[in-house]
Amino acid sequence: MAGIAEVARAAGVSKSTASRALTGGGYVSQATRERVRDAATALGYVPTTSAVSLVTGRTQTVGVVMPSMDRWFFAQVLEGVQDALLERRYDLALYGAPPESAARREMFEHFLARKTFDGLIAIGIEPNARELERLVAFGKPVVSVGGYDVGTSAVSIDDEGAARIAADHLIGLGHRDIVFLGGDPDGRRTSFGDGLRLGGYRSAMRDAGLEASIRHVKSEVTMPGGYGAAVELLGDRRTRPTAIVGVCDEVAVGAIIAARRLGIRVPERLSVVGIDDHAYADMFSLTTLQQRPHRQGRAAAELLLRQIDEPGSPTDRLYEPSPLVVRNSTAPVDDDASAIIGVGR
C-alpha cells in the first residue's frame, strides 16, 4: 500500500501539504486538495486514524450510545448515523446496553471515560439516571436523538403532537371510548418520548371534553406486550373500547392481532392507530403517524459533525415531520356494534 510520501510525489507537493490536503488539518487550495486526493485514489492510499490524529488532534471517531440494538427504531437511526459518518470517513464506536444494567454502568465508568472519540450521539437516553448530563461532562460535542435533551443539539419528532393527532383522528371519526395502550406510568420502563405521547393523547381527550373517558392500559413496548395487554382489554365486552392509540406501531400491531384472534373485526368493531410507521405497519394496514428514524440518525450525525468542525457553534433542535398516514385500521365508530349487549339492568 502506498504511503504519504508516494502520494506527495505523485501530486508534486510536499509531504506536509499532502497530509493537510487529505486530513483537512490546515489551509490547502482547492486545486491542490483535488490533485492530492486524485493521486491518493490512484495509488490506493488510505490515511490511518493515527496519522489524521497527529495532524488534526482528532480521532476521526464518533461514539454512539443506545439502549438496544434489536429494536427497529434504534437500528434505523444507527443506519442513518453510519451513512452520514461514512461519507465523511469517520469511524463509529457503538456502545449499547440496557438502562440500569451492570453493562451500562461499566460502559459509562470505563469505556466512555476513555474519551477516544470526537463527539457523541445519544439515542433514546432517559432522564432518570442523568446519563445525558454525564455525556456532556466528558467535554465533547453531544447530539441526542429523542425527546430528551439538556441544552444539547437534538433531533426528534414532536411525540406529544403525534399522539394528539392520532387521538384527534379517532375523535373525528366519532370515537369517544379511546384507550392509550403501552408504557408504564411510573417512568422506569417508559421512555421519555413515550411519556410525551401519553401526554398528547390526554390533552386531545381533555380538549374534546372526554377527560372522564381517559384510560391508559400499561404494556411492555413490544408487539407481544401490546398483544398480551390487548387480549385482556378487549376480552371483556363491557369495558371494551371502540378505539386504541398505541404508544408505538409494535404495540398497535399487537392489539390488531389480539382483536383478530378474539373475533373482533378491525376497523369495523375496533379502530387502531399507531405511531412510527414501522416496517410492519403497511403489512397490517395500520393507520399511523410516520417518522423516519434513518433520517433522524443522518440529521444527528450532520449536526454533530458541524459542531466538531465549528466548535462553539450554536446548538439546534430539529423536529422531523410526522404526517398522519391513513390506512385501513380506522373507521367511523359503529354505534350498533359498540353497544353493550347482555349486561344486566
DRENDO-1510 file (C-alpha; in Angstrom, 1 decimal, always signed):
<recs>
REC; n; res; u; v; w
REC; 1; MET; +0.0; +0.0; +0.0 .
REC; 2; ALA; +1.3; +3.4; -0.9 .
REC; 3; GLY; +2.4; +5.9; +1.8 .
REC; 4; ILE; +2.0; +9.6; +2.1 .
REC; 5; ALA; +5.5; +10.2; +0.5 .
REC; 6; GLU; +4.4; +8.4; -2.7 .
REC; 7; VAL; +1.1; +10.4; -2.8 .
REC; 8; ALA; +3.1; +13.7; -2.3 .
REC; 9; ARG; +5.5; +12.8; -5.1 .
REC; 10; ALA; +2.6; +11.9; -7.5 .
REC; 11; ALA; +0.8; +15.2; -6.7 .
REC; 12; GLY; +4.0; +17.2; -6.9 .
REC; 13; VAL; +3.7; +18.6; -3.4 .
REC; 14; SER; +5.5; +18.2; -0.1 .
REC; 15; LYS; +4.5; +15.5; +2.4 .
REC; 16; SER; +3.1; +18.1; +4.8 .
REC; 17; THR; +0.9; +19.7; +2.1 .
REC; 18; ALA; -0.3; +16.2; +1.1 .
REC; 19; SER; -1.1; +15.4; +4.7 .
REC; 20; ARG; -3.1; +18.7; +5.1 .
REC; 21; ALA; -5.0; +18.1; +1.9 .
REC; 22; LEU; -6.1; +14.6; +3.0 .
REC; 23; THR; -6.9; +15.3; +6.6 .
REC; 24; GLY; -8.2; +18.9; +6.5 .
REC; 25; GLY; -5.7; +20.0; +9.1 .
REC; 26; GLY; -4.8; +23.4; +7.7 .
REC; 27; TYR; -5.2; +25.5; +4.6 .
REC; 28; VAL; -4.7; +24.0; +1.1 .
REC; 29; SER; -6.1; +25.4; -2.1 .
REC; 30; GLN; -9.0; +23.6; -3.6 .
REC; 31; ALA; -7.0; +22.7; -6.8 .
REC; 32; THR; -4.1; +21.3; -4.7 .
REC; 33; ARG; -6.5; +19.3; -2.5 .
REC; 34; GLU; -8.2; +17.8; -5.5 .
REC; 35; ARG; -4.8; +16.9; -7.1 .
REC; 36; VAL; -3.6; +15.2; -3.9 .
REC; 37; ARG; -6.9; +13.3; -3.5 .
REC; 38; ASP; -6.7; +12.1; -7.1 .
REC; 39; ALA; -3.2; +10.9; -6.5 .
REC; 40; ALA; -4.2; +9.1; -3.3 .
REC; 41; THR; -7.1; +7.4; -5.1 .
REC; 42; ALA; -4.9; +6.3; -8.0 .
REC; 43; LEU; -2.4; +4.9; -5.6 .
REC; 44; GLY; -4.9; +3.3; -3.2 .
REC; 45; TYR; -3.7; +5.4; -0.3 .
REC; 46; VAL; -5.9; +5.4; +2.9 .
REC; 47; PRO; -4.8; +7.7; +5.7 .
REC; 48; THR; -4.6; +5.9; +9.1 .
REC; 49; THR; -6.5; +7.2; +12.1 .
REC; 50; SER; -3.3; +7.8; +13.9 .
REC; 51; ALA; -1.9; +9.9; +11.1 .
REC; 52; VAL; -5.1; +12.0; +11.0 .
REC; 53; SER; -5.0; +12.5; +14.7 .
REC; 54; LEU; -1.4; +13.7; +14.6 .
REC; 55; VAL; -2.3; +16.5; +12.2 .
REC; 56; THR; -5.8; +17.4; +13.4 .
REC; 57; GLY; -5.9; +16.4; +17.1 .
REC; 58; ARG; -9.0; +14.4; +16.3 .
REC; 59; THR; -9.6; +10.6; +16.4 .
REC; 60; GLN; -12.0; +10.6; +13.4 .
REC; 61; THR; -14.3; +8.5; +15.6 .
REC; 62; VAL; -17.8; +9.3; +16.8 .
REC; 63; GLY; -19.3; +7.3; +19.8 .
REC; 64; VAL; -22.9; +6.2; +19.6 .
REC; 65; VAL; -24.7; +5.3; +22.9 .
REC; 66; MET; -28.1; +3.4; +22.7 .
REC; 67; PRO; -30.1; +1.1; +24.9 .
REC; 68; SER; -30.9; -1.6; +22.4 .
REC; 69; MET; -29.7; -2.8; +19.0 .
REC; 70; ASP; -32.6; -5.2; +18.2 .
REC; 71; ARG; -35.4; -2.7; +18.0 .
REC; 72; TRP; -36.5; -1.3; +14.6 .
REC; 73; PHE; -36.2; +2.3; +15.7 .
REC; 74; PHE; -32.7; +2.1; +17.1 .
REC; 75; ALA; -31.4; +0.0; +14.2 .
REC; 76; GLN; -32.8; +2.5; +11.7 .
REC; 77; VAL; -31.3; +5.5; +13.5 .
REC; 78; LEU; -28.0; +3.7; +13.6 .
REC; 79; GLU; -28.0; +3.1; +9.9 .
REC; 80; GLY; -28.6; +6.8; +9.3 .
REC; 81; VAL; -25.8; +7.8; +11.6 .
REC; 82; GLN; -23.4; +5.4; +9.9 .
REC; 83; ASP; -24.3; +6.6; +6.4 .
REC; 84; ALA; -23.5; +10.2; +7.3 .
REC; 85; LEU; -20.3; +9.3; +9.0 .
REC; 86; LEU; -19.0; +7.1; +6.2 .
REC; 87; GLU; -19.4; +10.0; +3.8 .
REC; 88; ARG; -17.0; +12.0; +6.0 .
REC; 89; ARG; -14.7; +9.0; +6.6 .
REC; 90; TYR; -15.4; +8.9; +10.3 .
REC; 91; ASP; -15.3; +5.7; +12.3 .
REC; 92; LEU; -18.3; +4.7; +14.5 .
REC; 93; ALA; -17.8; +3.3; +18.0 .
REC; 94; LEU; -21.1; +1.7; +19.2 .
REC; 95; TYR; -21.9; +1.4; +22.9 .
REC; 96; GLY; -25.2; -0.5; +23.5 .
REC; 97; ALA; -26.5; -1.7; +26.8 .
REC; 98; PRO; -30.0; -1.8; +28.6 .
REC; 99; PRO; -30.6; +1.0; +31.1 .
REC; 100; GLU; -29.9; +0.2; +34.7 .
REC; 101; SER; -27.8; -2.8; +33.8 .
REC; 102; ALA; -24.3; -3.7; +35.0 .
REC; 103; ALA; -23.1; -3.4; +31.4 .
REC; 104; ARG; -24.5; +0.1; +31.2 .
REC; 105; ARG; -22.6; +1.2; +34.3 .
REC; 106; GLU; -19.4; -0.3; +33.0 .
REC; 107; MET; -19.9; +1.5; +29.7 .
REC; 108; PHE; -20.1; +4.9; +31.4 .
REC; 109; GLU; -17.5; +4.4; +34.0 .
REC; 110; HIS; -14.8; +2.8; +31.8 .
REC; 111; PHE; -15.3; +2.7; +28.1 .
REC; 112; LEU; -16.8; +6.2; +27.5 .
REC; 113; ALA; -14.5; +7.7; +30.1 .
REC; 114; ARG; -11.5; +7.0; +27.8 .
REC; 115; LYS; -12.8; +9.7; +25.5 .
REC; 116; THR; -11.5; +8.1; +22.4 .
REC; 117; PHE; -14.0; +9.9; +20.2 .
REC; 118; ASP; -14.5; +13.4; +18.8 .
REC; 119; GLY; -18.2; +13.6; +19.7 .
REC; 120; LEU; -21.1; +11.5; +20.9 .
REC; 121; ILE; -24.6; +10.7; +19.6 .
REC; 122; ALA; -27.0; +9.6; +22.4 .
REC; 123; ILE; -30.0; +7.7; +21.1 .
REC; 124; GLY; -33.0; +7.2; +23.4 .
REC; 125; ILE; -31.3; +8.4; +26.6 .
REC; 126; GLU; -33.6; +8.6; +29.6 .
REC; 127; PRO; -33.5; +11.5; +32.2 .
REC; 128; ASN; -33.7; +9.2; +35.2 .
REC; 129; ALA; -30.0; +8.3; +35.6 .
REC; 130; ARG; -28.9; +11.7; +34.3 .
REC; 131; GLU; -26.8; +10.0; +31.7 .
REC; 132; LEU; -27.0; +12.7; +29.1 .
REC; 133; GLU; -25.6; +15.1; +31.6 .
REC; 134; ARG; -22.7; +12.7; +32.2 .
REC; 135; LEU; -22.0; +12.5; +28.5 .
REC; 136; VAL; -21.9; +16.3; +28.3 .
REC; 137; ALA; -19.5; +16.3; +31.2 .
REC; 138; PHE; -16.9; +14.5; +29.1 .
REC; 139; GLY; -16.3; +17.8; +27.3 .
REC; 140; LYS; -17.1; +16.6; +23.8 .
REC; 141; PRO; -19.9; +17.7; +21.5 .
REC; 142; VAL; -23.1; +15.7; +22.1 .
REC; 143; VAL; -26.2; +15.4; +20.0 .
REC; 144; SER; -29.3; +13.4; +21.3 .
REC; 145; VAL; -31.9; +11.6; +19.3 .
REC; 146; GLY; -35.2; +11.6; +21.1 .
REC; 147; GLY; -37.3; +14.0; +23.1 .
REC; 148; TYR; -34.9; +14.5; +25.9 .
REC; 149; ASP; -32.0; +17.0; +25.9 .
REC; 150; VAL; -30.1; +19.2; +28.3 .
REC; 151; GLY; -29.4; +22.1; +26.1 .
REC; 152; THR; -27.6; +19.9; +23.6 .
REC; 153; SER; -28.4; +19.7; +19.9 .
REC; 154; ALA; -31.2; +17.2; +19.4 .
REC; 155; VAL; -33.3; +15.5; +16.7 .
REC; 156; SER; -36.8; +14.0; +17.2 .
REC; 157; ILE; -40.3; +14.1; +16.1 .
REC; 158; ASP; -42.9; +16.0; +18.2 .
REC; 159; ASP; -44.0; +13.0; +20.2 .
REC; 160; GLU; -46.7; +14.8; +22.1 .
REC; 161; GLY; -48.1; +16.3; +18.9 .
REC; 162; ALA; -48.1; +13.0; +17.1 .
REC; 163; ALA; -50.2; +11.3; +19.8 .
REC; 164; ARG; -52.5; +14.3; +19.8 .
REC; 165; ILE; -53.1; +13.9; +16.1 .
REC; 166; ALA; -53.7; +10.2; +16.5 .
REC; 167; ALA; -56.3; +10.7; +19.1 .
REC; 168; ASP; -57.9; +13.6; +17.2 .
REC; 169; HIS; -58.2; +11.4; +14.2 .
REC; 170; LEU; -60.2; +8.9; +16.2 .
REC; 171; ILE; -62.3; +11.6; +17.8 .
REC; 172; GLY; -63.1; +13.0; +14.4 .
REC; 173; LEU; -64.4; +9.6; +13.4 .
REC; 174; GLY; -66.9; +9.7; +16.2 .
REC; 175; HIS; -65.0; +7.6; +18.8 .
REC; 176; ARG; -65.4; +8.6; +22.4 .
REC; 177; ASP; -64.1; +5.5; +24.2 .
REC; 178; ILE; -60.4; +5.6; +23.2 .
REC; 179; VAL; -57.7; +3.8; +25.2 .
REC; 180; PHE; -54.0; +4.6; +25.1 .
REC; 181; LEU; -52.1; +1.3; +25.1 .
REC; 182; GLY; -48.5; +0.8; +26.1 .
REC; 183; GLY; -45.9; +2.1; +28.5 .
REC; 184; ASP; -45.5; +2.1; +32.3 .
REC; 185; PRO; -46.6; +5.4; +34.0 .
REC; 186; ASP; -44.0; +5.1; +36.8 .
REC; 187; GLY; -41.4; +6.2; +34.3 .
REC; 188; ARG; -38.9; +3.4; +35.0 .
REC; 189; ARG; -39.8; +1.4; +31.8 .
REC; 190; THR; -41.5; +4.1; +29.8 .
REC; 191; SER; -39.2; +6.2; +27.6 .
REC; 192; PHE; -39.2; +9.9; +27.8 .
REC; 193; GLY; -40.8; +10.1; +24.3 .
REC; 194; ASP; -43.4; +7.6; +25.1 .
REC; 195; GLY; -44.4; +9.7; +28.2 .
REC; 196; LEU; -44.8; +12.7; +25.9 .
REC; 197; ARG; -47.1; +10.6; +23.6 .
REC; 198; LEU; -49.3; +9.7; +26.6 .
REC; 199; GLY; -49.5; +13.4; +27.4 .
REC; 200; GLY; -50.5; +14.2; +23.9 .
REC; 201; TYR; -53.4; +11.6; +24.0 .
REC; 202; ARG; -54.6; +13.0; +27.3 .
REC; 203; SER; -54.5; +16.6; +26.0 .
REC; 204; ALA; -56.6; +15.6; +22.9 .
REC; 205; MET; -59.1; +13.8; +25.1 .
REC; 206; ARG; -59.4; +16.8; +27.5 .
REC; 207; ASP; -59.8; +19.3; +24.7 .
REC; 208; ALA; -62.6; +17.2; +23.2 .
REC; 209; GLY; -64.5; +17.1; +26.6 .
REC; 210; LEU; -63.6; +13.4; +27.1 .
REC; 211; GLU; -61.5; +13.7; +30.2 .
REC; 212; ALA; -63.7; +11.2; +32.1 .
REC; 213; SER; -63.0; +8.7; +29.3 .
REC; 214; ILE; -59.2; +8.8; +29.5 .
REC; 215; ARG; -57.8; +5.3; +30.0 .
REC; 216; HIS; -54.2; +4.2; +29.9 .
REC; 217; VAL; -53.5; +0.5; +29.8 .
REC; 218; LYS; -49.9; -0.4; +30.5 .
REC; 219; SER; -47.9; -2.9; +28.5 .
REC; 220; GLU; -44.3; -3.5; +27.5 .
REC; 221; VAL; -43.5; -1.5; +24.4 .
REC; 222; THR; -43.2; -4.5; +22.1 .
REC; 223; MET; -45.5; -6.4; +19.8 .
REC; 224; PRO; -46.0; -9.3; +22.3 .
REC; 225; GLY; -46.5; -6.8; +25.1 .
REC; 226; GLY; -49.2; -5.0; +23.1 .
REC; 227; TYR; -50.9; -8.3; +22.2 .
REC; 228; GLY; -51.0; -9.5; +25.8 .
REC; 229; ALA; -52.4; -6.3; +27.2 .
REC; 230; ALA; -55.0; -6.0; +24.3 .
REC; 231; VAL; -56.2; -9.6; +24.9 .
REC; 232; GLU; -57.1; -8.6; +28.5 .
REC; 233; LEU; -58.5; -5.2; +27.5 .
REC; 234; LEU; -60.7; -6.5; +24.6 .
REC; 235; GLY; -61.8; -9.7; +26.2 .
REC; 236; ASP; -64.4; -8.1; +28.4 .
REC; 237; ARG; -67.2; -6.6; +26.1 .
REC; 238; ARG; -68.5; -4.5; +29.0 .
REC; 239; THR; -65.3; -2.4; +29.1 .
REC; 240; ARG; -64.1; -2.9; +25.5 .
REC; 241; PRO; -63.2; +0.5; +23.9 .
REC; 242; THR; -64.1; +1.3; +20.3 .
REC; 243; ALA; -60.6; +2.6; +19.5 .
REC; 244; ILE; -56.9; +2.3; +20.6 .
REC; 245; VAL; -54.0; +4.7; +20.3 .
REC; 246; GLY; -50.8; +2.5; +20.5 .
REC; 247; VAL; -47.8; +4.1; +22.1 .
REC; 248; CYS; -45.9; +2.8; +19.0 .
REC; 249; ASP; -46.7; +0.7; +16.0 .
REC; 250; GLU; -45.4; -2.5; +17.6 .
REC; 251; VAL; -47.9; -2.2; +20.4 .
REC; 252; ALA; -50.7; -1.3; +17.9 .
REC; 253; VAL; -49.9; -4.3; +15.7 .
REC; 254; GLY; -50.0; -6.5; +18.8 .
REC; 255; ALA; -53.5; -5.1; +19.5 .
REC; 256; ILE; -54.7; -5.8; +16.0 .
REC; 257; ILE; -53.5; -9.4; +16.3 .
REC; 258; ALA; -55.3; -9.7; +19.6 .
REC; 259; ALA; -58.5; -8.3; +18.2 .
REC; 260; ARG; -58.4; -10.7; +15.2 .
REC; 261; ARG; -57.9; -13.7; +17.5 .
REC; 262; LEU; -60.8; -12.6; +19.6 .
REC; 263; GLY; -63.0; -12.3; +16.5 .
REC; 264; ILE; -63.2; -8.5; +16.7 .
REC; 265; ARG; -63.1; -7.0; +13.2 .
REC; 266; VAL; -60.7; -4.1; +12.6 .
REC; 267; PRO; -61.8; -1.5; +11.8 .
REC; 268; GLU; -65.5; -2.3; +11.8 .
REC; 269; ARG; -65.6; -3.1; +15.5 .
REC; 270; LEU; -62.3; -1.6; +16.7 .
REC; 271; SER; -60.1; +1.2; +15.2 .
REC; 272; VAL; -56.4; +1.2; +16.0 .
REC; 273; VAL; -53.8; +4.0; +15.4 .
REC; 274; GLY; -50.0; +3.6; +15.9 .
REC; 275; ILE; -47.1; +6.0; +15.9 .
REC; 276; ASP; -43.8; +5.3; +13.9 .
REC; 277; ASP; -44.7; +3.8; +10.5 .
REC; 278; HIS; -42.8; +0.7; +11.4 .
REC; 279; ALA; -41.8; -1.7; +8.7 .
REC; 280; TYR; -44.8; -3.9; +9.6 .
REC; 281; ALA; -47.3; -1.0; +9.5 .
REC; 282; ASP; -48.2; -1.3; +5.8 .
REC; 283; MET; -48.4; -5.2; +6.1 .
REC; 284; PHE; -51.2; -4.7; +8.8 .
REC; 285; SER; -52.7; -1.8; +7.0 .
REC; 286; LEU; -52.1; +0.3; +10.2 .
REC; 287; THR; -53.1; +3.9; +10.3 .
REC; 288; THR; -50.1; +5.6; +11.9 .
REC; 289; LEU; -48.0; +8.8; +12.4 .
REC; 290; GLN; -45.0; +8.4; +10.3 .
REC; 291; GLN; -41.4; +9.0; +11.5 .
REC; 292; ARG; -38.2; +8.3; +9.6 .
REC; 293; PRO; -35.6; +7.2; +12.1 .
REC; 294; HIS; -33.0; +6.8; +9.4 .
REC; 295; ARG; -33.3; +10.4; +8.5 .
REC; 296; GLN; -33.1; +11.4; +12.2 .
REC; 297; GLY; -29.9; +9.5; +12.5 .
REC; 298; ARG; -28.4; +11.2; +9.5 .
REC; 299; ALA; -29.5; +14.6; +10.8 .
REC; 300; ALA; -28.0; +13.9; +14.2 .
REC; 301; ALA; -24.6; +12.9; +12.6 .
REC; 302; GLU; -24.6; +16.0; +10.4 .
REC; 303; LEU; -25.3; +18.2; +13.5 .
REC; 304; LEU; -22.5; +16.6; +15.4 .
REC; 305; LEU; -20.0; +16.9; +12.6 .
REC; 306; ARG; -20.8; +20.6; +12.2 .
REC; 307; GLN; -20.1; +21.1; +15.9 .
REC; 308; ILE; -16.9; +19.2; +15.6 .
REC; 309; ASP; -15.8; +21.3; +12.7 .
REC; 310; GLU; -17.0; +24.6; +14.2 .
REC; 311; PRO; -16.5; +24.5; +18.0 .
REC; 312; GLY; -18.8; +27.0; +19.7 .
REC; 313; SER; -21.4; +26.8; +17.0 .
REC; 314; PRO; -25.0; +27.2; +18.4 .
REC; 315; THR; -27.0; +24.1; +19.4 .
REC; 316; ASP; -30.0; +23.2; +17.3 .
REC; 317; ARG; -33.2; +21.3; +18.0 .
REC; 318; LEU; -34.6; +19.7; +14.8 .
REC; 319; TYR; -38.2; +18.3; +14.8 .
REC; 320; GLU; -38.7; +15.9; +11.9 .
REC; 321; PRO; -42.2; +15.9; +10.4 .
REC; 322; SER; -44.6; +13.0; +11.4 .
REC; 323; PRO; -47.5; +13.1; +9.0 .
REC; 324; LEU; -50.6; +11.0; +9.5 .
REC; 325; VAL; -50.8; +8.0; +7.2 .
REC; 326; VAL; -54.3; +6.7; +7.0 .
REC; 327; ARG; -54.7; +3.1; +6.1 .
REC; 328; ASN; -57.5; +0.6; +6.9 .
REC; 329; SER; -57.2; +0.1; +10.6 .
REC; 330; THR; -59.5; +3.1; +11.4 .
REC; 331; ALA; -63.1; +3.8; +10.5 .
REC; 332; PRO; -66.1; +5.8; +11.8 .
REC; 333; VAL; -67.5; +4.4; +15.1 .
REC; 334; ASP; -70.3; +1.9; +14.6 .
REC; 335; ASP; -72.7; +2.6; +17.4 .
REC; 336; ASP; -74.6; -0.6; +17.0 .
REC; 337; ALA; -71.5; -2.7; +17.0 .
REC; 338; SER; -70.1; -1.0; +20.0 .
REC; 339; ALA; -73.3; -1.2; +22.1 .
REC; 340; ILE; -73.0; -3.3; +25.3 .
REC; 341; ILE; -75.2; -6.3; +24.9 .
REC; 342; GLY; -76.2; -8.8; +27.6 .
REC; 343; VAL; -75.4; -6.6; +30.6 .
REC; 344; GLY; -77.9; -6.6; +33.5 .
REC; 345; ARG; -80.1; -3.6; +34.1 .
</recs>
